[in-house]
């Protein structure tokens, strides 16, 4: 009787371990599939959002134009600063 119970317990434990291994394999497959899909979406998004032809904001302003205006205003500011320094140097002080 003890031997029969032991054999039943061993069979149940073996079936449990087999089912556990099967569940683990399925879970790994699901996890790998999930990360594969996310990586594909991330790859697609990175291609879409880094495409050089897509360089406008939602209002339609060209980002290169914004950069050019910023650079131009910086240069104008430097020129005005130099002119102000030269004028201050050569004007008679109080």
C-alpha positions in Angstrom: 0.0 0.0 0.0 2.8 2.4 0.8 4.6 1.4 -2.3 1.5 2.1 -4.4 1.0 5.5 -2.8 4.7 6.2 -3.4 4.4 5.3 -7.1 1.3 7.5 -7.4 3.1 10.4 -5.7 6.1 9.9 -8.0 3.8 9.8 -11.1 2.0 12.9 -9.9 5.3 14.7 -9.3 6.7 13.7 -12.7 3.5 14.9 -14.4 3.7 18.2 -12.4 7.3 18.7 -13.4 6.5 17.9 -17.1 3.6 20.3 -17.0 5.8 23.0 -15.3 8.5 22.6 -18.0 5.8 22.8 -20.7 4.3 26.0 -19.1 7.8 27.5 -18.8 8.5 26.8 -22.5 5.2 28.4 -23.5 5.9 31.4 -21.3 9.3 31.9 -22.8 7.7 31.8 -26.2 5.2 34.4 -25.3 7.8 36.7 -23.7 10.1 36.4 -26.7 7.2 37.1 -29.0 6.2 40.1 -27.0 9.7 41.6 -27.0 10.1 40.8 -30.7 6.9 42.7 -31.5 8.0 45.6 -29.3 11.4 45.7 -30.9 9.8 45.7 -34.4 7.5 48.6 -33.4 10.4 50.5 -31.9 12.5 49.9 -35.1 9.6 51.1 -37.2 9.1 54.2 -35.1 12.8 55.0 -35.1 12.8 54.8 -38.9 9.7 56.9 -39.1 10.8 59.6 -36.7 14.4 59.8 -37.9 13.5 60.0 -41.6 15.2 63.2 -42.9 12.1 64.0 -45.0 10.0 64.3 -41.9 11.5 67.5 -40.4 8.5 69.6 -39.7 6.7 70.2 -36.4 2.9 69.9 -36.1 2.4 73.5 -37.3 4.4 72.7 -40.5 7.4 74.8 -39.6 10.6 73.5 -41.2 13.1 72.7 -38.4 16.0 73.7 -40.6 14.4 77.1 -41.0 14.1 77.5 -37.3 17.8 76.6 -36.8 18.8 79.1 -39.5 16.8 81.9 -37.9 18.3 81.1 -34.5 21.8 81.2 -36.0 21.1 84.4 -37.9 19.8 86.1 -34.7 22.9 84.9 -32.8 25.2 86.4 -35.4 23.2 89.7 -35.4 23.4 89.8 -31.6 27.2 89.4 -31.7 27.6 92.1 -34.3 25.5 94.5 -32.3 27.6 93.7 -29.2 30.8 94.4 -31.0 29.5 97.6 -32.4 28.3 98.7 -29.0 31.8 97.9 -27.5 33.6 99.9 -30.2 31.2 102.9 -29.8 31.6 102.8 -26.0 35.4 102.7 -26.4 35.7 105.7 -28.7 32.9 107.9 -27.2 34.2 110.4 -24.6 33.2 109.3 -21.1 31.6 111.6 -18.5 
